[in-house]
Amino acid sequence: MGNLAGRIALITGGLRGIGLASARRLIAEGAAVVITDLDPPAEAEVVLAEFGPAASYVRADVTSESDWQAVHRHVLERHGKLHILVNNAGTDLTGAIETLALADWRRIMAVNVDGVFLGTRTFTRLLAESGAQVAGGASIINVSSIMGLVGMSEVAAYNASKGAVRLFTKSIALEFATKRMPIRANSLHPGFVETPLLHAGFERWVASGAAEKVQDLIDGMNAATPIGRLAQPDEIAGPVAFLAGPDSSYMTGAELVIDGGWTAQ
Ligand SMILES: NC(=O)c1ccc[n+]([C@@H]2O[C@H](COP(=O)([O-])OP(=O)(O)OC[C@H]3O[C@@H](n4cnc5c(N)ncnc54)[C@H](O)[C@@H]3O)[C@@H](O)[C@H]2O)c1
């Protein structure tokens, strides 16, 4: 058993990409994981078959308060406690500011910002109770992005949402610390990671005529990244496990950047 034996984790958007890799890693470290995502339960069966009894699934939209209540009921009934909350679900949007529809701006804010707020609010009490029982306390890991640290042309809504996640995390970290609540909160800032989200974004760029083919965009990203390549989801999951457990017991309100050197330039 690893560092997280006996701990219970909740990962939003856990059926693919960074969330799925994180679930795999936390389970390998000994945790039991509740995964939430938008897909109907039948579509989660492949993932659940891989993880066996260490995982369970609840279909839940992070923007819905009533869905969060259902997730809370599930966690209480199945485990009675929660030590790790990974607010990972997210979505992106690119485009010139003059073409940005208010509805699209609000959708990005709803998923990327409201989702993190609702998840945190729903589980603060249970995390505080459960965190008192484990070394290093409970841990909230909010998945921001390097796009929450630096701007990029035609990424205004996503930039704004991920910047909000960064400062929201610092605020709750300070609130928990000063109230001596045993919950740490840190934001995670991945660079460009090969996931369905990144590929869908590249495909939209190609469809809009901004590039000829997806491979050209991947080559361009590789060249623009100091380390010379995109990240794999597993390379983000290790830092998630680190922030989740006792090895990061003195970290709260911090930003963990995993970007192959992108923001060092
Ligand atoms: N891929 C990257 O390059 C990259 C870089 C930095 C940060 N991120 C962030 O990492 C997180 C995960 O991204 P990913 O690349 O693994 O994306 P992904 O699309 O591969 O996976 C995200 C998951 O979130 C789910 N999801 C989306 N909206 C949801 C909602 N309203 N409620 C519940 N679930 C929802 C999706 O169904 C999907 O399974 C996101 O917050 C993203 O912004 C990604």
The ligand as a MOL file (V3000), in Angstrom:
LIG
                    3D

  0  0  0     0  0            999 V3000
M  V30 BEGIN CTAB
M  V30 COUNTS 44 48 0 0 0
M  V30 BEGIN ATOM
M  V30 1 N -5.1680 19.2940 -21.2570 0
M  V30 2 C -4.4790 20.3800 -20.9700 0
M  V30 3 O -3.5890 20.7830 -21.7300 0
M  V30 4 C -4.7530 21.1360 -19.6800 0
M  V30 5 C -3.7850 22.0650 -19.2700 0
M  V30 6 C -3.9960 22.7680 -18.0900 0
M  V30 7 C -5.1360 22.5610 -17.3480 0
M  V30 8 N -6.0620 21.6560 -17.7750 0 CHG=1
M  V30 9 C -7.2340 21.4810 -16.9290 0
M  V30 10 O -7.2460 20.1590 -16.4500 0
M  V30 11 C -8.5890 19.7500 -16.1870 0
M  V30 12 C -8.8570 18.4270 -16.8820 0
M  V30 13 O -8.6680 18.6530 -18.2710 0
M  V30 14 P -8.3920 17.4750 -19.3090 0
M  V30 15 O -7.4350 18.0220 -20.2900 0
M  V30 16 O -8.1170 16.1920 -18.6190 0 CHG=-1
M  V30 17 O -9.8170 17.4670 -20.0260 0
M  V30 18 P -10.7400 16.2600 -20.5920 0
M  V30 19 O -11.7590 16.9120 -21.4290 0
M  V30 20 O -9.8640 15.2430 -21.1820 0
M  V30 21 O -11.3990 15.7530 -19.2470 0
M  V30 22 C -12.2380 16.6160 -18.5030 0
M  V30 23 C -13.4190 15.8560 -17.9770 0
M  V30 24 O -14.2770 16.8060 -17.3250 0
M  V30 25 C -15.6020 16.4690 -17.6570 0
M  V30 26 N -16.4790 17.6380 -17.5320 0
M  V30 27 C -16.5610 18.7040 -18.3500 0
M  V30 28 N -17.5270 19.5350 -17.9490 0
M  V30 29 C -18.0660 18.9910 -16.8390 0
M  V30 30 C -19.1130 19.3650 -15.9730 0
M  V30 31 N -19.8390 20.4660 -16.1660 0
M  V30 32 N -19.3890 18.5600 -14.9110 0
M  V30 33 C -18.6920 17.4220 -14.7020 0
M  V30 34 N -17.6960 17.0030 -15.5060 0
M  V30 35 C -17.3890 17.7790 -16.5610 0
M  V30 36 C -15.5370 15.9530 -19.0860 0
M  V30 37 O -16.6650 15.1600 -19.4080 0
M  V30 38 C -14.2300 15.1710 -19.0650 0
M  V30 39 O -14.4090 13.8120 -18.7600 0
M  V30 40 C -9.4760 20.9030 -16.6760 0
M  V30 41 O -9.8270 21.7170 -15.5900 0
M  V30 42 C -8.5650 21.6560 -17.6240 0
M  V30 43 O -8.9310 22.9950 -17.7540 0
M  V30 44 C -5.8880 20.9370 -18.9190 0
M  V30 END ATOM
M  V30 BEGIN BOND
M  V30 1 1 1 2
M  V30 2 2 2 3
M  V30 3 1 2 4
M  V30 4 1 4 5
M  V30 5 2 4 44
M  V30 6 2 5 6
M  V30 7 1 6 7
M  V30 8 2 7 8
M  V30 9 1 8 9
M  V30 10 1 8 44
M  V30 11 1 9 10
M  V30 12 1 9 42
M  V30 13 1 10 11
M  V30 14 1 11 12
M  V30 15 1 11 40
M  V30 16 1 12 13
M  V30 17 1 13 14
M  V30 18 2 14 15
M  V30 19 1 14 16
M  V30 20 1 14 17
M  V30 21 1 17 18
M  V30 22 2 18 19
M  V30 23 1 18 20
M  V30 24 1 18 21
M  V30 25 1 21 22
M  V30 26 1 22 23
M  V30 27 1 23 24
M  V30 28 1 23 38
M  V30 29 1 24 25
M  V30 30 1 25 26
M  V30 31 1 25 36
M  V30 32 1 26 27
M  V30 33 1 26 35
M  V30 34 2 27 28
M  V30 35 1 28 29
M  V30 36 1 29 30
M  V30 37 2 29 35
M  V30 38 1 30 31
M  V30 39 2 30 32
M  V30 40 1 32 33
M  V30 41 2 33 34
M  V30 42 1 34 35
M  V30 43 1 36 37
M  V30 44 1 36 38
M  V30 45 1 38 39
M  V30 46 1 40 41
M  V30 47 1 40 42
M  V30 48 1 42 43
M  V30 END BOND
M  V30 END CTAB
M  END
